[in-house]
Amino acid sequence: SLFSGCGGSDLGATRAGVDIVFAIDKNKDAHLTYKAYVGLLAAPGAEVKHVDVSKLKTLPQCDVLIGCYPCQSFTMGGPREPDADPDSKLFLEFHRCLELCDAKFFVAENVSGLMWLGKGKYLKEQLAAFTWAGRGYAVSYRLLDAKDYGVPASRKRVFLVGVRRDLGLYYWFPEPTHGP
């Protein structure tokens, strides 16, 4: 897991049956929180690092790469100036790491503003990068609201899911399980 923060996405992945074998974040407080709850978030013996993703030269082999790269420039509560914020390009580090580990699948999550800011230019840029990463990925994306899946909060996020092209598969998002 890249940009793992305090482990929210990893908790969901773990509950879905994924064994988290490494988690990386450069934010010290998020890292310390993750370490405090590592038994709930990751597989026994998982590597949990406090490091800037750009410093990684190798990654453990994995089937799924999960990443929630920073979104401050795309969020409604932020400055919404992605061209002026270098963190807006951190998806390229996710892309680089995807090539390093040659994962079969990936899941990336970001705020809904990614879809409409710049008339979708930033989303299109990410889709193009991931489509051609490594051996190439068939990428699906959708705006999902957590409340539609039983979470007691309205939290809209864009999910990008990639399946390595040589597998000949495509990801279809599940239909909502809960009503309005």
Disulfide bonds with the S-S distance in Angstrom:
none
